Amino acid sequence: MAAGAVFLRAMRADDLEAVLAIQLACYGAGFVEDGALIARRLASAPETGWVAVHAGAVSAYLAAYPSMTGKLTPLHGEFEVAPVPDALYLHDLAVHPSASGLGLGPRLVRHAWDHAVRAGWRHSTLVSVQSSAGFWERQRYAATQPADPAQQARLATYPATSVYMARRLD
């Protein structure tokens, strides 16, 4: 494999240290999630977590899970995998600053969409944080509000600038 090559693979438990390092580099201490929580999430949805490996190291990751349109995970909450999902919820996408500009984020997102379509899910949802709405709009997500008051309360666990977003996968 060429030195600058990138490949995507399923996230594994032994990627946890790299995922935590990427979180810290991208988000700062206020958004870094507990390693045990990330491990539980990966165990609950092992088919919907991926990493991008560049120059021999995990440089980006995407943690997602099978969900229902309109349902979201509260900040620092457990994944609630839907028994009969219609959407792939993208919970956390992060690219280490040293890999910025390589297109790893969009590549991981497209990979997730392909997985969702093969599984028969026709939607993807997420909560945009830290002024990332522009990135998600470029991926054809649109801001929306969850209709259910309980889901609106979950959205309120995020900083006020956070936005619930959705897109149809066609």
Secondary structure by P-SEA (a helix, b strand, c coil): ccccbbbbbcccccaaaaaaaaaaacccccccccaaaaaaaaaaccccbbbbbcccccccccccccccccccccccccccccccccbbbbcbbbbcccccccaaaaaaaaaaaaaaaaacccbbbbbbcccaaaaaaaabbbbbbcccaaaaaaaacccccbbbbbbbcc
